[in-house]
Amino acid sequence: MNTEDNKALVRRFTEEVFNNRNLAAIDEFLASDQVDHTLPPTLPPTTEGSRQAISTYLKAFPDLHITIDDLVAEGDRVVSRFTSRGVQRGAVGGVPPMGRRIQISSYLTARVANGKIVEMWGLDDRLALLQQLGVIPALLGSVFLAGLGAGMGLIVLLRKVAR
């Protein structure tokens, strides 16, 4: 498969599985020995683990819609930057249904072989998700990030002084 075919596969996976809520189609897109590096430690990093995670997410956000913002491919890798939108109607990650609308940005890197996704890595803006669900107040998130930045600055300063 060429890079355009790989991009089309990731696009179809997003549309069919997430936007059309067709969990039965997962086997069409994911290899049986697929490894998913994005899953929480409570799930196996397998196709079945991916199926469970996707099912949980779709139950929590039954009106979920994903928009692919960028899709870039090189060799056997496809990187997707996308935005997820929906209203939380079910529990997710220990957070009970809040009935709040979310809009979060995410990245997914997929490795493709023989017409299927064989490996995935992802990153979601979980801080924004928790803020939008009301779990973490926006101010607390800003204070956390400021503290993290100050801590990193202190580490850099200490390394320079120690030289």
C-alpha positions as CSV (number, residue, x, y, z in Angstrom):
1,M,0.0,0.0,0.0
2,N,1.2,3.5,-0.7
3,T,0.8,6.5,1.6
4,E,-2.5,7.6,0.1
5,D,-4.0,4.2,0.7
6,N,-2.7,4.3,4.3
7,K,-4.3,7.7,4.8
8,A,-7.6,6.5,3.3
9,L,-7.5,3.5,5.7
10,V,-7.1,5.7,8.8
11,R,-9.8,8.1,7.5
12,R,-12.2,5.2,6.9
13,F,-11.4,3.7,10.4
14,T,-12.3,7.0,12.0
15,E,-15.5,7.4,10.0
16,E,-16.8,3.9,10.2
17,V,-15.8,2.9,13.8
18,F,-16.2,6.2,15.6
19,N,-18.6,8.5,13.6
20,N,-20.8,5.6,12.4
21,R,-20.4,3.7,15.7
22,N,-19.7,0.5,13.9
23,L,-17.7,-1.6,16.3
24,A,-18.2,-4.7,14.1
25,A,-15.9,-3.0,11.6
26,I,-12.9,-2.9,13.9
27,D,-11.6,-6.2,12.6
28,E,-11.7,-4.7,9.0
29,F,-9.2,-2.0,10.1
30,L,-7.1,-3.4,12.9
31,A,-4.8,-6.4,12.4
32,S,-5.5,-9.4,14.8
33,D,-2.1,-8.9,16.4
34,Q,-2.4,-5.1,16.5
35,V,-0.6,-3.3,19.5
36,D,-2.3,-0.2,20.9
37,H,0.1,1.9,23.0
38,T,-2.6,4.4,23.9
39,L,-4.7,2.2,26.2
40,P,-4.9,2.6,30.0
41,P,-3.0,-0.1,32.0
42,T,-6.3,-1.8,32.9
43,L,-6.8,-2.9,29.3
44,P,-4.6,-5.3,27.2
45,P,-2.8,-3.5,24.4
46,T,-4.5,-5.7,21.8
47,T,-7.3,-5.4,19.3
48,E,-9.7,-6.5,22.0
49,G,-8.4,-3.8,24.3
50,S,-8.9,-1.2,21.6
51,R,-12.5,-2.5,21.0
52,Q,-13.2,-2.2,24.8
53,A,-11.8,1.3,25.0
54,I,-13.6,2.5,21.9
55,S,-16.9,0.9,23.1
56,T,-16.6,2.7,26.5
57,Y,-15.8,6.0,24.8
58,L,-18.8,5.7,22.5
59,K,-21.1,4.8,25.4
60,A,-19.9,7.8,27.4
61,F,-20.3,10.1,24.4
62,P,-23.1,8.7,22.3
63,D,-23.2,11.7,20.0
64,L,-19.4,11.7,19.5
65,H,-18.2,13.1,16.2
66,I,-14.5,13.2,15.2
67,T,-13.3,15.7,12.6
68,I,-9.9,15.0,11.1
69,D,-8.0,18.2,11.1
70,D,-4.7,17.0,9.5
71,L,-3.7,13.7,8.0
72,V,0.0,13.1,7.1
73,A,1.7,10.0,5.9
74,E,5.2,8.8,5.3
75,G,6.2,5.3,4.6
76,D,4.1,3.0,6.8
77,R,3.0,5.7,9.3
78,V,0.0,7.9,9.3
79,V,-0.4,10.8,11.7
80,S,-3.9,12.1,12.3
81,R,-4.6,15.3,14.3
82,F,-8.3,15.4,15.1
83,T,-11.0,17.0,17.2
84,S,-13.6,15.1,19.2
85,R,-16.9,16.7,20.0
86,G,-19.8,15.3,22.0
87,V,-21.8,15.4,25.2
88,Q,-20.9,13.1,28.1
89,R,-23.9,10.8,28.8
90,G,-22.1,7.9,30.4
91,A,-19.2,7.2,32.8
92,V,-15.7,7.5,31.4
93,G,-12.4,7.2,33.3
94,G,-14.2,7.1,36.6
95,V,-16.0,10.3,35.8
96,P,-19.8,9.9,36.2
97,P,-22.1,11.3,33.4
98,M,-21.9,15.1,33.7
99,G,-24.0,16.1,30.6
100,R,-21.4,18.5,29.5
101,R,-20.2,19.2,26.0
102,I,-16.6,18.5,25.2
103,Q,-14.3,19.5,22.4
104,I,-10.8,18.1,22.6
105,S,-7.8,17.8,20.4
106,S,-5.9,14.5,19.9
107,Y,-3.2,12.9,17.8
108,L,-2.9,9.4,16.6
109,T,0.0,7.7,14.9
110,A,-0.8,4.5,13.1
111,R,1.6,2.0,11.6
112,V,0.0,0.2,8.6
113,A,1.0,-3.2,7.1
114,N,-0.8,-5.3,4.6
115,G,-3.8,-3.0,4.5
116,K,-4.5,-2.9,8.3
117,I,-3.4,-0.9,11.3
118,V,-0.8,-3.0,13.2
119,E,0.3,-0.5,15.8
120,M,-1.1,2.8,17.3
121,W,0.2,5.5,19.5
122,G,-2.0,8.4,20.7
123,L,-2.2,11.5,22.7
124,D,-5.4,13.3,23.9
125,D,-5.7,16.6,25.6
126,R,-6.9,15.0,28.8
127,L,-6.4,18.2,30.9
128,A,-8.9,20.0,28.6
129,L,-11.2,17.0,28.8
130,L,-11.2,17.0,32.6
131,Q,-11.6,20.8,32.7
132,Q,-14.6,20.7,30.3
133,L,-16.2,17.9,32.3
134,G,-15.8,20.1,35.4
135,V,-13.5,17.7,37.2
136,I,-10.6,20.1,37.2
137,P,-11.4,23.8,37.3
138,A,-9.7,25.8,34.5
139,L,-7.8,27.9,37.1
140,L,-6.4,24.8,38.8
141,G,-5.2,23.5,35.4
142,S,-3.4,26.8,34.7
143,V,-1.8,26.7,38.2
144,F,-0.7,23.1,37.6
145,L,0.8,24.0,34.2
146,A,2.5,27.1,35.7
147,G,3.9,25.0,38.5
148,L,5.1,22.4,36.1
149,G,6.8,25.1,34.0
150,A,8.4,26.6,37.1
151,G,9.6,23.2,38.2
152,M,11.2,22.5,34.8
153,G,12.9,25.9,34.9
154,L,14.2,25.1,38.4
155,I,15.6,21.8,37.1
156,V,17.4,23.5,34.2
157,L,18.8,26.1,36.6
158,L,20.1,23.5,39.0
159,R,21.7,21.6,36.3
160,K,23.5,24.7,35.1
161,V,24.7,25.6,38.6
162,A,25.9,22.0,39.2
163,R,28.2,22.1,36.3
